[in-house]
Amino acid sequence: MTFFQKLGNWYFNKKSLPYWAILFMDILICYLSGILVYWLFYRSAVTTGNILILSKTILFYICFNLIGFKIFHTYSGIIRYSSFIDLRRVGYAMAFSLLIAEVLHYAVYSFGVFVPFRGRQLVGMYLLATLVMWAARIVIKSVYDASFANEGAAKTLIYGIRDGGVALAKNIRSEKPSRFLLKGFISHDKAYKSHLLMGERVYRGDESLRDVIVKEGISTVLVSPLQNQRFRKDSFLQDLLIDSGVKIMMLPETKEWKKGMNVNDLQSVSINDLLPRNEINVDLESVGAMLKGKKILITGSAGSIGSEMVRQIATFAPEAMMLIDQAETPQHDMKLLMKNKFPNVRCNVVLMSISNQARMERLFSEFRPDYVFHAAAYKHVPMMEENPSESIQNNIYGTKVVADLSVKYGVKKFVMISTDKAVNPTNVMGCSKRICEIYTQALNAKLVKEYEANGSKGEIPTQFVTTRFGNVLGSTGSVIPLFEKQIKAGGPVTVTDPKIIRFFMLIPEACKLVLEAGTHGKGGEIFVFDMGEPVKIADLAHRMIQLSGAKDVKIVYTGLRPGEKLYEEVLSNTENTLPSFHEKIRIAKVKEYDFAKVSQAIDALIEESKTYDEMEIVRQMKEIVPEFISKNSVFSSLDVPTADGHRE
């Protein structure tokens, strides 16, 4: 190892150069600058002949420099982290010192012990010293950056150019010490192919990127937050990066990009971040205007959807909230949430089942809600297939109780959370939710007729609105948490069928659309949400295994479960839709039912559920919902197919 290498290691391995060493370097630069300027004017003979008195003169001027250094703290920074601000401080210090020197240098001549410096020589000495001090700091910083600052930094590509990508690149280059070493950009814009940006090459996100990753040793890709949506849709690039063992970092799906965010806001991707979905914009001002100062009742408040509804509604400053759920521990968590995050919102957290009619009546009579958001329901398909009586007593009877009380106590709007499994249901759970839809829609139509028959105009006293959507990311019991658990255990990952697909949506996005639909719904509508592109569950499992880095985890296909569909539908084959107030929300045109007949059939079904005769219970469900055809279930025996595939 050479002397200079040893010297570099000694310095750069220290926390920082001692301030006295920086000060000594600046003094030496000022001294040598004075000697050089004098030599330029008088050449070597005069300079060497007056070296002692010249040195004494320069050192005298350096006293002024020390004043400037002290005032502007030019020696207190860490040189290897020098920035424009540090260079500016040096400039200010030298300018201040020159000003003092210019004022006093005439007086200096009177002592007769100094070499007289002319005004332009004095300016030249200070200007040269300033430039050399700037150069010294830049050189030291450059040497450090080239040799040590990027040691251990991950070689990185940035997905996205223009404002987002460039801002991210500047941010990672300004980090000290560096965690990421920029090696280029990824862009689909053909105009930038092979261009240089910030001194690095712009690459295409195609097959040729594999060679770049290997050649440059790329270990990380940072996704510009402004390109999140495009990246989520680029499954080819995702697979290429994951197969190449590249770590992907992007803004989490739970965060929204805001000005001032930087690389520290990016996180290693989870499967949730990579699922394709469209950005959803909601008119939150209208929602806030509707809910502010109102009394809100939420059923199923401890569930995945219900709890998010609580969080979002609480931000709109309602007068009071009543939260109802029968799950003890999650409901206790909601109580703590309201106490800690929304202490100014008056809130009553109630532990009970919505099918407890007597207590529900008392709660409605005391609380008198303005709006009801009904999210309570049993949702697991296999469990409800095995317990159809419970799906009737909780989902259907519970909905009937809450809906009837909403009418009785003058609730302005009742918003029910339904599911895509209610469309052409193939299982008990989906059919139970379809019956809930039928009941509330028929009840709404009955109220409209009565209201109009009385000669009234305007909005009916209680409006019933239904919202349908598919699976939500992060909900309890969904496939993603299950796959994560199986991968952690070393596999196998169980998928029911290689062809099965599902729609996914973020819980916050789904709840925003529920609030939007609740705000604009006039009553009687079934709102259908645009769920984006469906996801093949087998591909989802494969990608989760790759992202985890786990080895030898296999995927095992177990066969469709009772009542399970290969393809979830959001609309029935016999339904069509109409546009609504929001591009992501459409209005389903569904068959309308007579309330009297529906109510009578549902009452009979509820009574039948108390017998726990599963076959008879499901048979009556199929009578109410003729399109309910059981799949892979013991109840398939109740379906007698005709030539055209319908049930008799």
Residue, then its C-alpha position, 0 to 999 in steps of 0.5 A: m500500500t502506497f503512502f497516499q493510500k495509507l493517508g487516504n484510509w487514515y483520513f476517510n476512516k475517521k469520523s471527520l478531519p479535525y477542525w484544526a487540520i482544516l484551518f491549517m490547510d486554509i492558512l497554508i493555501c492563503y500563504l502559498s497564494g500570497i507567495l504565488v501572486y507576488w512571484l507573478f508580479y516580481r518574479s523569482a529573484v525579488t520574491t526569494g530576496n524578500i521571502l522573510i518580510l513577504s512571509k511576515t506580510i502575508l501572515f499579517y493578512i492571514c490574521f484578517n482571514l482568521i477573523g472571517f473564518k471564525i465568523f463564517h465557520t469555514y473550518s467546522g464542516i466535514i469536508r468530504y460532505s461539502s456542499f454549495i453552502d460550505l463553498r459559499r461560507v468560504g467565499y463570504a469569509m474571504a470577501f469579508s477578510l479582503l474588505i478589512a485588508e483593503v481598508l487597513h493595508y495603507a496603514v500597514y505600509s506605515f510600519g515599514v516592516f511589511v512588503p507593500f501589496r498593491g490593491r490588485q495584488l491584494v485582490g489577486m491573492y484573496l481571489l486565488a486563495t478562495l479558488v484553491m480552497w474551493a478546489a481543495r474541498i471539491v477534490i476531497k469530496s470527489v475522491y471520497d465519493a469515488s473511493f469510499a462513499n459508495e462502498g457497500a451501496a446497492k447498484t441501482l436503477i430507477y424506474g421512471i424519468r422526468d420529474g419523479g425519477v430525476a428527483l429520486a436520483k438527486n435524493i439518493r446521490s445526496e445521501k451520506p453515506s450512500r445506500f444506493l449507487l445510481k447506474g441508470f434509469i428504466s423508461h418505456d419512452k422510446a425517445y429516451k432509449s440509450h440517452l444519458l440522464m444525469g450521466e447515466r444511461v436510460y434503458r428499455g424495460d424489455e428482455s435486454l434489461r436482463d443483460v444490463i442487470v448481470k453486467e452492471g451487477i444491479s441489485t435494486v430498482l427504485v420505482s418513481p412514485l409518479q410511475n407506481q400505477r404504470f409499474r403495477k401494470d407491467s407484469f413482464l418487467q416485474d417478473l423479469l426483476i423478480d426472476s433476476g433476484v433484484k430487490i424492488m422498492m416503491l411507495p407502499e400501497t397504503k401511502e399517497w405520494k406527497k411533495g417532499m417525500n424521498v427515498n426513505d418513504l420507499q419500502s421493499v415491495s409486498i405482493n399488495d404493492l404489485l397487484p394491478r389497480n387503477e387510481i381512484n379519486v373520490d369527492l371527499e368534500s361531498v362526503g364530509a359535507m354529508l357526514k359532518g355533525k351527523k350521527i353515524l351507526i356502523t355494523g360490523s365495525a371490527g371487520s376489515i371493511g367496517s373498521e376502515m369505514v370507522r377510520q374514514i368517517a371519524t375524520f369528517a367530524p360526525e356528531a357521534m358514532m355507534l359501532i356494533d360488532q360481536a367480535e370481542t377482541p377486535q371490537h376492543d381494539m376499535k374502542l382503543l382506536m377511537k379513544n387514542k386517534f379520535p378523542n373528540v368524536r363521541c363514540n359508543v362501542v357496542l358488543m352484540s349481534i345485529s340479530n338481537q332485535a330487542r337490543m337493536e331496537r333500544l339502541f336505535s331508539e336511544f341513538r337515533p342515527d342519521y346514517v347507517f353503514h351496514a358491513a356486518a356479515y358472515k363472509h367465509v364461503p366454506m363456513m357458510e356452506e356448512n352452516p346455512s342456518e347461521s347465514i340466514q340468521n346473521n346475514i339475512y335476519g340481521t340485515k332485515v332487523v337493521a333495515d326495518l329499524s332504519v325505516k322506523y327511526g327515520v334514518k336518512k340513508f342506509v348503505m349496505i356492503s354486498t359482494d360480487k359473490a351475490v351475482n349468480p350465486t354458487n354458494v350459500m354465503g353469496c345467496s344470503k347476500r343476494i337476498c339481503e340486496i333483494y330485501t333492501q331494494a324492495l323495501n326502498a321501492k315500497l317506501v317510494k310508492e307510499y311516499e308518492a301515494n301520499g302526494s309527497k315530493g322530494e327525497i323519501p325519508t329513508q334511502f337504501v343503497t347497496t354497494r358491490f365489490g370483490n375481494v379486498l387486500g389485507s382482509t382477514g382470511s383472504v388468500i394473501p395472508l394464508f399464502e404468506k403463512q404457508i411460505k413461511a412454513g416452507g410450503p406447500v402453497t395451496v391453490t384450489d385450481p390453476k385457472i381460478i381468478r379473483f378481483f382485488m381492491l384496497i380496503p381504503e379504496a373500497c371504503k372511499l367508493v362506499l362513502e361516495a356511493g352513499t353520498h350520491g345514491k338516491g335510494g334503490e340503487i345497487f352500485v357496482f365498483d370497477m375492480g380493475e383487472p382480475v388476478k390469476i391466483a396461481d400467478l399470485a402464489h408463484r410471485m409471492i414465493q419469488l418475492s419471499g426468496a424462499k427456495d423449493v416451495k411448491i404450489v399444490y392444487t387442492g380442487l375447488r371448495p364447496g360453492e367456489k367459482l372459478y371466475e367471480e362476477v360483478l354483474s349477473n349475465t342478465e344484468n346490465t349497468l348504467p353510468s353513474f356520477h363516478e367513472k369507477i362506479r356503475i349502477a346495476k340494472v337488476k330484477e325488481y321484486d314485490f316487497a310483500k312477496v319477498s318479505q313473506a318468503i324471507d320471513a318463512l326462510i328465517e323461521e325455517s332456519k330455526t329448524y336447522d334442516e339444511m337441505e330445506i333451508v337451501r331449497q327455500m333460498k333457491e326459490i327466492v333466488p332462482e339463479f342460485i346454482s350450487k357448485n361442488s356442493v352437497f346442495s347441488s342435488l337440489d338443482v335439476p338442470t334442463a337442456d338449456g342449463h337452467r334449473e327447474 
